[in-house]
């Protein structure tokens, strides 16, 4: 369970998170929508401790992420995150990209790590690309590889930060299909996205962020068909 | 001007002796490069450390190595340290001087290479649970070495040529030292130095070609 309590975060004078409360239960899929600069992406990087918070509390299965003494490396191996820019490691083959963290962080033997990597890459449809270097693949393939790379750590949670935003429209579908598959397998996920149709389809709940505040959170039917907050209404009107 | 008679035979007779010297030259260059690379890596980590003493130390080293004559650096290692009672042999002083110079240039080379690697690479590693050292070791460093490799081969060639400065501190077993002694005995300056120049050229060229072949095998992405 991810529990976010009254989290505040500023970059200099700009307050990007103004007291966020959100609880995500095991197996739940929450998507976060909202305009640029609304704090959606920042929240994800705070959840796995890549960014510190100013006040409030984030706990993962009871572990306080930002407490002194929390082993962030250990915690991050439980929480996979995939970014808008997939950050393939260009000097490693696709297989090596996925094997690296299981080998070095989990300390798995080579053949065991390879077994896991092959399984995850097959899962995202890249079984044919094992020995290819990432720069020989399309953005969509590289993004699926990044997803497999995160999954190879057997995370209990996955955070997706606008994973289709940097992709050619032609390639968005294949990445969304991968996310749909994960959702249907029961992965606990928080997805920041601009893909409204996708959000409606996969989410248990959809949150709308506006200027650092979670203005509204509801079931997809409720949020998309009968939004309560005036900013949600404006946002949805503008995106449809 | 044209009544000089070349005596190439005399130079060619000394060729085996000069080739022995060339081996010493290559040995010093390779050792100075190995030491220089190790020091440059440490200097790079010092610069990244965020510790002011360590990064200051690295900055001074790099500044002095790159902005003072290599000849002075070698002189200092031999005669300068000698003033403080630290007596390095010509061989050790030459090696130390060139290694010092190499480290300065290579550290700067590494810094440029590091800048070319986006921060998001290390961040991606961290987000997979790697420590910052692991992210550096397995993600950043291999990419850095690739970018830095070809400029580093320039430094290797430069190191080979710098070894000739050893004659100024009494080095007499490397190619320049042996050539200088042969010259002093025979006054066949042109022949001996021309032959030595050809040998330097061949070594430098061979190193460049070998490095290129190595790079195309190593860096396949």
Boltz contact constraints between the chains, C-beta under 6 A:
constraints:
  - contact:
      token1: [A, 73]
      token2: [B, 129]
      max_distance: 6.0
  - contact:
      token1: [A, 73]
      token2: [B, 131]
      max_distance: 6.0
  - contact:
      token1: [A, 76]
      token2: [B, 129]
      max_distance: 6.0
  - contact:
      token1: [A, 77]
      token2: [B, 129]
      max_distance: 6.0
  - contact:
      token1: [A, 81]
      token2: [B, 127]
      max_distance: 6.0
  - contact:
      token1: [A, 87]
      token2: [B, 120]
      max_distance: 6.0
  - contact:
      token1: [A, 87]
      token2: [B, 124]
      max_distance: 6.0
  - contact:
      token1: [A, 89]
      token2: [B, 139]
      max_distance: 6.0
  - contact:
      token1: [A, 90]
      token2: [B, 221]
      max_distance: 6.0
  - contact:
      token1: [A, 91]
      token2: [B, 142]
      max_distance: 6.0
  - contact:
      token1: [A, 91]
      token2: [B, 143]
      max_distance: 6.0
  - contact:
      token1: [A, 91]
      token2: [B, 221]
      max_distance: 6.0
  - contact:
      token1: [A, 101]
      token2: [B, 128]
      max_distance: 6.0
  - contact:
      token1: [A, 104]
      token2: [B, 134]
      max_distance: 6.0
  - contact:
      token1: [A, 105]
      token2: [B, 129]
      max_distance: 6.0
  - contact:
      token1: [A, 105]
      token2: [B, 130]
      max_distance: 6.0
  - contact:
      token1: [A, 133]
      token2: [B, 221]
      max_distance: 6.0
